[in-house]
Structure formats: structure tokens, C-alpha cells
Amino acid sequence: MIVTDKLLITLKKMGLQISISDSIVQALRLPEQRVEQELRQELAIALYTQNILPFGKARELAEMDKYEFGQLLARRGVVRHYGLEELNDDLNYARGE
């Protein structure tokens, strides 16, 4: 959602809004229709890289499936964290759960 002097990104699932001033939005070298998507992906990558969000939640924030987000991380040179939570997710998936 774009407002006259600020970009508002609404993360509905978390109930959080981030306001970005118009001057910053205008400085972004992105087409308007890609701004929210790109910012979501950048935030997801940053939070995942810093171990603030696990892979599943980071890909949810980025609005990408597992494969897409994994590919995005690979393109950026981000090493996947593979811990117990990810192992359990993979085992549940393999079992059809």
C-alpha cells in the first residue's frame, strides 16, 4: 500500500506495519510494483542470516516456497542453517505430514 508521503508495508500475519519515508522509497532503484516484494525478501534474508528467523518463517515472510527461497539464498551466497527444526520439517514432509 503506498501513501502520499510514506510506503507502508503491512505484514498481516504478524500484525506489523513498517513506514518508510517517501524520500527513501523514491531513492530505491526498483519499479514501484516490485518494492514491497523486494523489501520483504531483503528483510527475510537479513533475519534468516542473523538467526533471528528460521528458514520456514523467513520464506513465509518473503512469500516464497521452500525451493524459491532456498534458491534466493544460494544466489546470495547465504549458507543454509540446517538444525533440528529443519530436520523435523523435512522428516514430516517425507512422511506426508
Secondary structure, DSSP 8 states (H G I E B T S, - for coil): -EETTEEEEEETTTTEEEEEEHHHHHHS-S-GGGHHHHHHHHHHHHHHHTTSS-HHHHHHHTT--HHHHHHHHHHHT------HHHHHHHHHHHTT-
